[in-house]
Amino acid sequence: MAIDNYRKSLKEHLVYYILIDRYSGNFIFDVATTKNLFSLVDFLYFGWNKHTEEDHFWGLPLKISVPKRIATPELFDGLQKLGVEPFHPTSGFSSGIHIIKALEEEICISILYFSALHFLASIGFHKGKIYQRILNSSVIENKSEKWNLYLRPGDPRKIPRYEEFINAFPFPANGEASLPLRYNSPNRIPGKPVAWPLFLTTPLADITFSQEKLDKAEKVNDEAWEFEQGEKGLRLAYRALEISPYCADALNCLALQSRHNEEKLFLYRRAVQVGKAALGEVYFQNNTGHFWGLLESRPYMRALHGLADCSWKVGQRDEAITIYWEMLRLNPGDNQGIRYVLGFRLLEENREDELDKLFEEHDQQEGTCFMLYNKALHLFRKKDHTADKVLEWAIQSNRHVYPYLSGKEYIPYQLPEHYSFGEKTEAVMYATETKKAWENTPGAIEWLGRAALQQEEVTSNTAASIPIEQVLQEFLDDQEPGLRKNVLDHYTDIVVLLKDCLEGYGYQFLTKAEEREFYEQRPDGSEEELVFCRYFGPEKIVDIVGEFLYYFIPHKVFFGRDILEDSGTIMKKLALWMLEKEFIGQGQADYMMEKAEDALTDMLEIEDFTMALFDYVESQPLAQEEGEELDDFFDVVKVEPGMLHLRAPDIKKNITIQVPEKVSRLCREGWTINMLLVKTHKGWAIDEIGVVYPY
């Protein structure tokens, strides 16, 4: 838009004020809008005055090029009184117009692309980065340094005091130019910060809390999450905050979209502040220890998580660790996996006493890759005699960690969005977080390498000599004399199911070398499927025991309670038998027994709950539908007597269903239930139930 026409436009446009040194390319700028301009004289004073914030450009020039569109006799007269000779440029390029394109590109990148706050105040907030990228854009020279290097003696020249400077420019006799020359009372002072929207800055003490408005804002923000990568999502989040500045999840939504750490920090701090205020002190007194399971606490917990992660990235490490501890205090069940992240951070900071506390409170003999490798490194640092055993468990949980920690395999630039237990994606995630801690511990990676090599050698020797098929047959043969026929039949059934699981899913636990060697051994064009158990050794049983008990038995087998009980018991006996026969080591046996014990407990609880829920649904009359139904996997977010509070990934609100108290007593928060729900005049009712997962 031509500057002459801005008063006629119905839209609000950005207006750039720029002073540029033609020789070096050094410049200073500010931005206004066509509805809120400041005077040219005020901008000249700002541009030529020396500032602590923008000290790379200052001082009166000898000459200044003024484009004709903004030139007036009064402007030229004032410049000459100050000892600055004005003239018109011969072309747009010589006037420095090229800097506008660079500015527009940088503002688009910094604000529209990297920022989640598309307001005029954001330009001032990120002004330093904009200067840095433009002035340092050349690998050959720095424009501000070049300007400073070639200053002549006596330059830069200081400017007069503001009153003397401003009075050098008379008020226009015949109206204003395209841009105002000066004001009696300026609309804005250049160089001064532009105010953020009130919903981001107003003290909460000045805002009356309304639960009704917050509920309305959260409904608007639920829609914002669906458009989280676009301008529509941002505007919905702004709208939610306009309805209620206490909407912490709207701030979380904005922070997630921002790519500026300083901006994310600002948004997450505000989200924590409003989230805590919205819950209230009484809520914390009554519910500490059960956060996250309560839906209304989740925006606050998400804000804490974001603030901690961001604080760590910007170097505020003590604050980050303090927040992680607070999250575990509020929610010891740790649905967000904070215990792992805190372990990473404490290892890197060498906070050994806090690591002792973490493992004492949250280890619970947990067999996950993140916890086991963290604990192994911690014990190695302490020269604890149990370190080797824990490391053996860690390698058993995921064999792919060592190559990434040692540099034998590169950690990918783009990290996986999801990871699976025991697979390379999990190893990449772990190595990304802890590589520095392992490297900074003398001898740790070498220690891990020796242990990994030892297990590989055991694997190689076992694969070559004693295949799984033979091991399992020997196990059944050894058990037969002491078992009744019907019990032996159960053993045989479980062993057959274990072999089926290995054949169908064992490939997930192969290293790249094992996978290549395995497929090379298969005859060309072979349609034979049962070959995995003929090639690999018993260590692969250890690898897959969790998959077998937690996934294969519950979800791939039509089972009864006896199969559940037998599968856990037989896996424990198989582990002890393989240890006695020296097919596996003590750490591998312990790992198998732990997995079997945990799975047995979890799956029997799920079986009791599933049967009780099934009996209840079958006993109910057919629900009278009102046209709406939901078929999904529902997370149990809260359990109350006679009530289950559910949430599905694609549904942005809680669903409450009534069940008998017997059923609710058997249910656990954190479980996932596959169900078909139908809407009735009394609310949601269960029409069909499917699988229940312990996670």
ABEGO torsion letter per residue (X at the ends): XBAAAAAABABBBBBBBBBBBAAAGBBBBBBBBAABBBBAAAAAAAAABBBAABAABBEBBABBBBBAAABBAAAAAAAAAAGBBBBBBABAAAAGAAAAAAAAAAAAAAAAAABABBBAAAAAAAAAAAAAAAAAABAABBAAAAAAAABBBGOBBBBBBAAAAAAABBBBAAEBBABBABBABBABBBGBBBBBBAAAABBAAABBBBAAAAAAAAAAAAAAAAAAABAAAAAAAAAAAAABAABAAAAAAAAAABABAAAAAAAAAAAAAAAAAAAEAAAAAAABGABGABAAAAAAAAAAAAAAAAAAAAGBAAAAAAAAAAAAAABAAGAAGAAAAAAAAAAAAGBAAAAAAAAAAAAGGBABAAAAAAAAAAAAAAGBAAAAAAAAAAAAABAAAAAAAAGABBBBABBBABBBBGBAAAAAAAAAAAAAAAAABBGAAAAAAAAAAAAAAAAAAAAAABBAAAAAAAAAAAAAAABBAAAAAAAAAAAAAAAAAAAAAAAAABBAAAAAAAAAABBBGBABABAAAAABBAAAAAAAAAAAAAAAAAAABBBBAAAAAAAAAAAAAAAAAAAAAGABBAAAAAAAAAAAAAAAAAAAAAAAAAAAAAAAAAABBBBBBAGBBBBBBBBBABBBBGBBBBBBAABABBBBBBBBAAAAAABBBGBBBBBBBBBBAAEBBBABBBBBBAX
